[in-house]
Amino acid sequence: MIRMPVLVVALAVVVLLVLMTKFRINGFIALFAVALMVGLLQGMPLLEVYESATAGIGDQLSDLVLILGFGAMLGKILADSGAAQRIATRLVDVFGISKVQLAMMLTAVCLGITLFYEVAFVLLIPLVFTLVREYKLPLLWVGLPMSITLSTMHSFLPPHPGPAAVTETFEASQGLTLLYGLPIAIVAASALAFTWPRLVFVRSITPSIPKGLITEHKIAEEDMPGFGTCVGIVLVPVLMMAASAVAELSMDKDAPALRYFEFFGEAPVALLVALVLAVLLVGGNIDKVARSRVTVAADRGRTATGKFKLSRQGQLGTGAGDGASSVALDESADVSVPPARSRFQAAMDSAGEAVKPMAMIMLVIGAGGAFKQVLIDSGIADYITQLTNGWDISPIILAWVIAAMIRIAIGSASVAVVTAAGIVLPLVGPSGVPPELMVLAVTCGSIAFSHVTDPGFWLFKEYLNLSVVEAIKVRTTYSTVLALIGLGGVLLMNALVG
């Protein structure tokens, strides 16, 4: 049996890539199979391998399945009601189409300071899809600045769980960590958000919007809901989670009111509240938009005698073979305007449509959790701890390298920062480096080399409709450069304040 953990990880990644790229094996099947292979090669008992893998799926999807489910439903309702298009149109009105990347970056900063990467991603992706469809923009041109900014906010700064945990471990100041880290994060995110989509190897990748995640039709101005209502729905979960974070920092841990803040600040609860508000406030608009679209299509499809023709392919047309004026309809559809639906029925129809394409995304992400958990339980982190003992280099660089190594092997940024913090802790006092900068060194290292062991990699890949190789070209490279820029910023900050 192979006993060298680093070699096992390398072999697992190669096998996974071969299965998914050469043999076109489904990502869920390939990930789960490779997870079992890693456990066996590491000498884990057979039953423990299975239990570790299934525990990993459960841990990965426990909250995430609710976040992705509610997020997808919310996004589809916002899209079908015209709310996403209203926000996208206003962003373009304010910034101009030439500065759409800046608009997405600033929006991501506002949401990313308090929200998990996954939560902010599913909230913003409908806006990305709408901008891409409305203004014929490349998907990565709009989506990358958003993802890069969210990655930076989530990995570098408290109150996100990884940075917050390291801050506690090192007994550093949350405020100073945020003060030192925010300029580093803004510079790093800005540098990559504007340059990465312009690189030749990125521009050569031209994915399309995944089917089923956005309405395919442009919505008339008069059919869209008000801008304030649309923005309010999106901001509700942001404000709820932000209030929870502030309460945790400012209130006594035994305060009864804190429990209410914590409950309503949980991401699934906050998204559920936003979903309910979306149904109540813009759900009625979904049927209005659908009926308006059919009416317009019917008007365009009339013949000189005022008749309609429904073709075999479900195309409503003039009967003269003019496909340009046709609109796709279901075979059994009535060519007349359909009967009205209640806001609840219309919203639930949209929500149901949103969940269908999410099933495989959830399975793939869950299998990524199985892979991660087997790597942890098989002793990869312990091996890296032993490997780095006695290294004689700068404590900032050492902290970054250890976090990056664990990130490569395990995939989880949160696991990487917590594990690296335990290894580096004995160096924090004697090194003379401010503990806040040691926190940032660890958190910057934890974002490096996002690849197939990272569940966020699969979220990025599936929503942006990329192949595994394309996702590695885009996400793995940007996350690594982001981590290196962060390390440079920490070293510079240490020279200024250390």
N, C-alpha and C positions, 0 to 999 in steps of 0.2 A: 504493500500500500504506500501511496505517496504521503509523506509526513511533513513536507515543507509547506507551510500555509501560503506563503507568497506564490509559490509555484502552482499550488492548487487554484488560487484565485485567478492567476494568469491563464491557466488551462480552462477554467470555467468560462471566462470571458471569451476566449477564442472559440470554444465549442458553441457558446450561445450565438455568437456572430455568424458562425458557419451554418447553424441550424436555421437562423432567421433570414439570412441573406442568400445563401446558396440553395438551400432546400425549401425555403419559403414556409417554414413551420410557423404555425400560429404563435404569437408572442407569449400567451398564457401557458400553452403546452410546453414551449421551449424553456421558459423561465422555471416552471415547476420541476421539470425533468432535470435541469442543470442544478437546481437547489438540492435535489435528492442525491445527485452525483457527487456534489461537494461534500455532503455529510458522510457518504460512504468512503470517499477517498481520505477523509480526515479520521476515519476509524471510529465514527460514532456508532453505537448500537442501532440496529435496523429500526426498532420502534421509536427510538429517540429522534432519528432523522425525520420520520414522518410527523411525530408530535411537534418537533421544532418548526417544520415547514407549515403545518396547519396553524400553529400558534402565531407564526409570522403573518399569515394571511389575516387572521382575526385581529391582531394588533394593528396592522396597516389599515384595515378597512373599518375599524370600530367607529371612529368619528368621520373618517374620510368618505365612507359610503353615504352618510347623511349630507356631508358638505357638498359632494359632487351631485348627489341626487337633487337636493333642494336648489343648489346653484344652477343646475341644468334647467330645472323647471322654471326658476325665476328668470333665467336668461331667455328662454323660449317665449315666455309670456311677455317680457319686455320687447322682444323682437316682433312677435306677432301683433302686438297692440300698437306698434309704432313708437314706443317709448325709447328704445335703443336708437332708432333712426333720429328721433328728436334730439337726443343728447349728442349724437354724432354730428348732426347738422349744425347745432349750436357751437360745438368745438371748432368746426371748420369756419363758421362765421367769425369767431373770435380770433383764431390763430391763422386762418388761411390754410388752404390745402397744402401749400409748400412747407408749412410748419406743423404738419399733423403728427410727426414724431415727437416734437416738443410737447404737444398737447397730451399725447399718451404718456409721456414720461412724467409730466407734472401730475397728471391724474393718478398714475401709479405711485408716486411719492406720497400723495395725500392718503391713499388707501393703504399703502405698504408699510407705513410707520406703525400701524396698529394691527393690521390683519396678517394672518398666515399667508404664505405664498399661494397655497392651493385655493384659499377662500377668495383672495383678491383676484387671482387668475380667472376663476369661474365667474366673478362679478364683471370683470372687464372684457372678457373674450367676446361677449355679444357686441360690444362697441367696436372691437377690432373687426369682426366679421362684417358689421354694417358699413364701416368706413371702406373696407376692401370692396364690398359689392357696389356701394353707391358711387364711388369715385374711381373704380377700376384700378385699384392700387395692388401691388404685390402683397401677399399675405405676410411674408416675413418683414417687409418694409414697415408695416404697422405693428405687427405682433412682437417683433424682437425688442424694440425699445421698452415696451411694456414689461416683457418677461425679464429682461436684464435689470430693470429698475426694481422690480419686485424681488428678484433674487438677492440683490444688494441689501435692500431694506430688511429682508427676512433673516439673512445670514449674519450681517454685520452688527446689528444694533439691538439693545434692549428696547422695549419689553418683550421681544420675541423669546420663546422658551430657551433656545440654545444659549444665546448671549446672556440672558438673565441668570441661567443656571451657573455659568462660568463666573459671572460677577459675584454671585453668592459664594462660590467655592474659593475665589481669590480674595474675598472680603473687600471688594472694590466698590467704589461709589457708582451707583446707577446713573446719577446725573452727570458726573465727569466722563463716564464711559460714553454716554450719549453725546456729550459736548465734544469730545475728541473724535468720536466715530462719525458723526454726521457730516462734517466737511470731507472726510476721507470717502465716505459712501457716495456723496453727491458728485465728487470729482470722478470717482471710478465709474459710477453709473453713466454720467454724462459722456465720458470719453468713449465708452463702448456703445452706448445707445445710438449715438450719431454716426459712429464709424463702422460698426459691425455689419449693418444692413447694406453698406456700400461696397463691401469687399467683394472681389470678383467671384470667389468660390461660394459666397452666400447668394449673390445675385443670380448665379447660375441655377439655383434651386427654386423652382416655381410651383409650390404646392397649391392646391385649391381648397376651398372651405369644405370641411367634411359634410357629407349629406345628412340632412335631418337636424342640423344644429342652428339653422337660421331660416327665416322665411325667404323664399326665392323672389319675392315681388317687391317693387318699390311702392311705398305708401304715399298717398297724396298728402300735401301739407295740411289740408283742412281735416284730415282723418286722424292726425297724430294728437296725442294728449299734450297737456301743457308741460312746459319745460320744468317748472318748479315741482310739479307732481313727480315727474320722471326722476329728477335728481334726488328728491326726497326719499323715494323708494330705495335707491341705490345707497344713499348715505345712512339709512336707518341701521343696518348691521354694523357699519363702520363706527357710528356714534355709540351703539350699545357696547361693542367690544372695547372701544376707547374708554368709556366710562368705567367698565370693569377693571381695566388696567390701572386707571388713575385711583380707583377705590382701593385696589390691592396695595398700592404704594403709600396711600395717605391714611387709610383707616386702620384701626386696631384689628388684629387678626381674630379676636373673639367678638367683634361687633356683629350683632344680629343682622344689621343692614347689609353687611358685606356679603352674606350668603345670597341675598337677592341680586346684588350686582354680579356675583360670580355665575349664578344660574342664567341670568339673561345675557351675560357676556360670553357664554359658550357659543362657539361658531354655529353649530347646527340650530340652536335655539334662535339666535339672531337672524339667521337666514330664513328660518320658518316664519318669523314675525314679518320679515320683508316680503316673503312669498304671499302671506295672507293679505298684507297691504296691497300688493300688486294685483291680486284677484279682486279686491274690493274697489280699488281706485282706477285701474286701467283694464280690468278683465272685460268689462262691457265693451271696450273699444275693439277687442279681437273680432267679435262678430260683425261690428260695424265695418271694419276694414275688409273682412272677407266678403261681405255682401256688396260693398262698394266695388271691389275688384271684379266680382262676377258680373255686376251690372255694366261696368265699363267694357268687359270682354264681350258681353252679349250685344251691346250697342255696336261694337266694332265688327261683330260676326254676322250682322243681319244682311240678308240678301235684298235685292230690289223689291221682293215681294214680302219682306218682313219676316222671312222664315230663318230658322237656324238649321245647321247641319252638324251632327256629332259624328266624327269620323271613327274608324275602327280603333285608332290609337288613343281615342279619348280626347281628340282635338276639336274644339269648338271653332268652326271656321265659316267661310262664306259659301262653301260648296263649290267654289271655282278653283280649288287647288291652291289657294293662296295661303301658304303656311305662315307668312309673315304676320298675319293678323289673327292668328289662332292662339288659344291659351289651353294649357294642359288641364284636363278634367278627368275625374274618375269615370270608368265605363258606365257605371250605373247612375251617374250624376244627372240631375234634372237640369236642363239648359235654362230654366227660369231661375229667378233669384231664390235661393234656398230659404226655408222658414227660419225665423229668428231663433237664436239660442239665448238662454240666460247667461249672465256674466260668469256664473259658476260653471255651467256646462262648457262654455267656450274656453274658459281658462283651464278646466280639467282636460279637455281635448288637447290643448297645446302642451300641458304638462305631461300627458301620456306619450305624446309624440317625442318629447325631449328625452324621456328615459330610455327609449329603445336603443338609440345609438350609444348610450352611455354604458350598456351592459358589458361590452367587450373591453372598454376602457377600464372599468372597475376590476374586471377579472385580471387584466394585465398588471395593473397597479398592485392588486392583491398578491399575485405571483411574485412581483418584485419584493414585496414584504417577506414572502417565504424565503427567497434567496438571501435577503439581508439577515434574517433571523438565524438561518443555518450557519452563515458565516460567523455570526456572533457566538452561537452556542458551540461551534467547533473549535473555538479558541484563537481566532485570528487576532483579536484585540490584545489578548495576553501575549501572543508571540511578538507583536509590534512593540509592546511595552518592554519586553526583555531585550529586543533588538536595539532599542534606542538608549538603554541605560549606559551611562558613561560617555556619551558623545560630548565632546568639548567644543561647542560653538556658541554663538550669541544666543542668549535665552529667547529673544524675540524670534529669531530664525528657527531655533529648535522647536519652539511652541508651534510655529507655522508648519514646519515639516512633519511633526508628529500628527497634527490634525489632518494634514493633507494625505498622509499615508493611510490613516484609518479611514478617511473618506473614500479613498480609492478602493480599499479592501471591503469595507462594509456598505458604503453607499449612503447611509443616513448621515446628514449633517449634524443632527442632534446627538447621535451616538458618538460621532467624531469629536464634537466639542466637549462632551462630558468625559469621555475617555481620556482625551488629550489633557484636559484640565487636571485630572487625577495624577497623570504622569508628571506634568510640569509644576504642580503646586509646590513641591519642595524648593524649587528654584526662585519662586516669586519674591520672597523676602531677601535672600542673600544677593540676588542679581542687581538690586538697586534700581531696577526698571519700575516705573509706576505700575501698580497692579491693573489699572484701567487699560494701559497699553498692552499688557500681557493678555488681557481679555480679548482685545481686538486682534492680536496676533493669532490667537487660537481660532477666533470666529472667521477671520479671513482665510486661514488654511482650510477650514471646514467646507468652503464653497468650491474648492478646486476639483478639477477632473470629474465633473458629473458625467456618469456613463451608465451602463446597463444595470449596475447594482443600486442605482438611485431611483426611488419611486417617482421623484419629480421629473426625472428624465423621461419616463413613460407618459406622464401627464402632458409634458411639453410636446413630445413626439406625436401623441394621438390627436390632440386638439389642433396642432398645426399640420397634421396630415403628412408627416415625414416618414421616410424609411429609417431603419436603424442607422445605416451609414450616414444618411443626411443629418439625422439628429446628432450624431457624434461630431460631424463636421461643424455644426452650428453651436449646439449647447455645450459640448465638452470643451471646445476651444474657447468660447466666450467665458465660461465659468473659470477656466484656468487663468486666463489673462486677467480677469476680474480679481482673482485671488492674489496674483502677483502685484497688480497695482495697489491692492489693499496693503500688502506687505511693505511695499515701498512707502506708502503713506504713513504706516505705523513707525517705520524706521526714521522717517523725516520728522514726525511728531515727537519721537523720543529725543531727537537731536535738539528740538526746540524747547521742550518742557521737562525732559528727563533729568 
